[in-house]
Amino acid sequence: MEASPIEERVTGRSIAKATRRAALLTAAARLFAERGYNGVSIEDLGAAAGVSGPAVYRHFAGKPSVLSALLTGVSEDLLDGGREVAAAAGSPEAALKGLIAFQVEFAVSHADVIRVQDRDLGALAADDQRTVRSLQRNYVQVWVDELAAYRPDTETSLLRRKVHAVFGLINSTPHTTHRPSSARELAVFRDLLEQMAWAALTV
């Protein structure tokens, strides 16, 4: 059955709005990473996404809601993705290796977001900070549960410290001075990170 003209207009408008919102969040990640949250204005965000400053308010209530949407959305995506990886794995070892690959891919692809998280999480409103931290704790727990299944003889507190240490290892990559400049270098870099993370997690 073909969509009606009204449905087509609604769908087209919805897609355009979602696309522009995504563009604003991408621009925000880059600008916040480069200049810091306090060094970026609504006008800067609009210009980077190809819209006027006032047009940003059609998608967000203000700059704080942009930062909230950015960090909350990423935390939700990590939690959902981590759960999917764990659920699809056939063993705790496979789950852990899948989670490592998942986190490495995130760190490589979303370096700006990690830099914003590290520096500007404190700029969020208190309720938003609690939401982000809760999502992140739940994501950590996905890893801890799989590591506990892999190493059932190890205390949970030690497992949790190992998971946090691996996150520190992987998420430090956005702060390195040398970035892979070719597809081959990137593949080697990913493989190295995954090997180091596995060694740290299972030592």
N, C-alpha and C positions, 0 to 999 in steps of 0.2 A: 504494500500500500504506500502510495506517495504521500509525502508530508504536505500539509496545506500551506498556502503562502504565509499564513500567520505563524505557523510552526517554524517554517524556514527562517522568517525574520527573527523570531525569538531565539532560535538556535544560533543563527549567525551573530546576533547581537551578544549573546552569552559567550560565544567563543571569542569574539573580539575583546570583550571585557576581561575574560580570563587571561587572554594573551597579554593584554596591556598590564594587568596586575602582575603577571609573572615577570614581565620586562622591568617593571618598577622594582620588584624584589631583587632581581639580578643586578640592576644598577645600584641598589642600596647596598648589597653585599660588597660590590667592588669599591664604591665610594667610602663606605664606613671602614673597610679594610685599609684603604689608602690614607684617609684623613682622620679617622676616628668619628664616632657618632656625633660628638659636639661640633665637629668641623664641617658638617654637611647640612645644608638647608633644604627645605621643601623645593625651592626653586632649582637647586642643584639636582635633586632627584628627578624632577620633571624633565629638565633639560637632557639628562643622561638617557632618559627613556623615550625622548622625542615628544613629550607633551609639555604643556604649560604648567607652572607651579600650581595654580588653582585647580587644574584638572586632576592632580594627585588626590585631592579630597573626594573625588568620586569613587575612589577605591579604598582610601584609608582615612581615618579620622584625623590623623596628624602624624608627625614623625615618630612619636612613641609607638603608635600602632604599627608602623612599618617595621620597626625593630622587633616588636613582639611577634608579628606575623612571620618574619624571617627566622627567628630563633625557635619559636614554637613549632613552625611548620617543619623545619629540619629535624627537630627532636622527635616529632611524630613520625616522620618518614624513616628515621633510623630505627625507632622501636618497631614499627610495622614490618620493615624490611628484615630486621634481625629475627623477629619471630617467624617470619616466612622461611628464612634460611634454616633456622633450627628445626622447624616442623618438617621441612622437605628432606632433611638429612637422614641417612640410614643408620647412623651411629654417632655417639658423642664426639669421636675424633673427626668424622666428616663434618659435623655441625661446627666444631671449633675452627676447622680449616676454612669452612664456608664463611663463618663470621669474620675471620681475619681478612679474607679476600674482599668481603663486603665493606669492611671498615677502611681498608687500603684504597679501594676504589673511591669511596666517599672522600677520603683525605686528599687524594690526587685531584678529584674533580671539583671539590668545593673548598679549596684552600682559603678563599676569601671569607667564607662563612666561619671557618675555624678561627681565623684571626679576629673576626668580629666577636665571636663567642668568648675568646680568651680576654679581650680587652674591654668589651662593652656590655657584658651580661649585667653588670651592676647598674647600668643606666635604665634597665627595665623597671617598671612599677613592681612593687612587692608581690602582688598577686601573680603577675606574669613570671617573675623569677621563680616563685614556688611551682608554677606549672611546668616550666622548663626543667627545673631540677628534679621534679617528680618523674617526668618522662625519661630523663637521663638515668635516674636510679633504676627505673624499670628496665631500661636497655642494658645496663650493667648486669642486672639480675639474670637476664637471658644468658649472658656469657657465663656467669657464676654457676647457674644451674647445669649447663653443659659441661663445664670444667669439673664440677662436683661428680657428675656421672662418669667422667673420664678418669678422675682421680678421687675415688670415694673415700680413701684413707687420709685425705688432707683436710685440715680445719678450714671451715668456711671463711674465717677472717683472713687467712693466708691466700685463699683462692681469690677473694675480693681484691686484695692488694696486688696480686699478679695481674688481674684484669685491668686495674687502674694503671699499672705500670706499662702494660701493652698499649693502652690508649695513649699514654704519654709518649711512647715511642712512635706510634703511627701518626698521631696528630701533631708531632713536632715538625713534620715534613713541610708545612706551609712556611715555616720560618727559616728553612735552609737557604743559603745564598745561591747554590747552584740548582737550577731546574733542568730536568731532561729536555733536550732540544729536538729530539727525533722520536719516532714511534719505537724504534729499537731501544733507545736509551730508556724510554718510559717503561717498556716491557721488562727490561733488566732491573730497573728501579723498583717496580712493583714486586717482582720476584724476590728481590733482596729484602724488601720490607716484610713480605709474607714469611720468609724463612727466619728472619730475626724475631718477628712477633711469635712465631711458633716455638722457637727456642726459648724465648723469655717466658712464655706461658706454661711450658711443660718442663722447665728445668727442675 
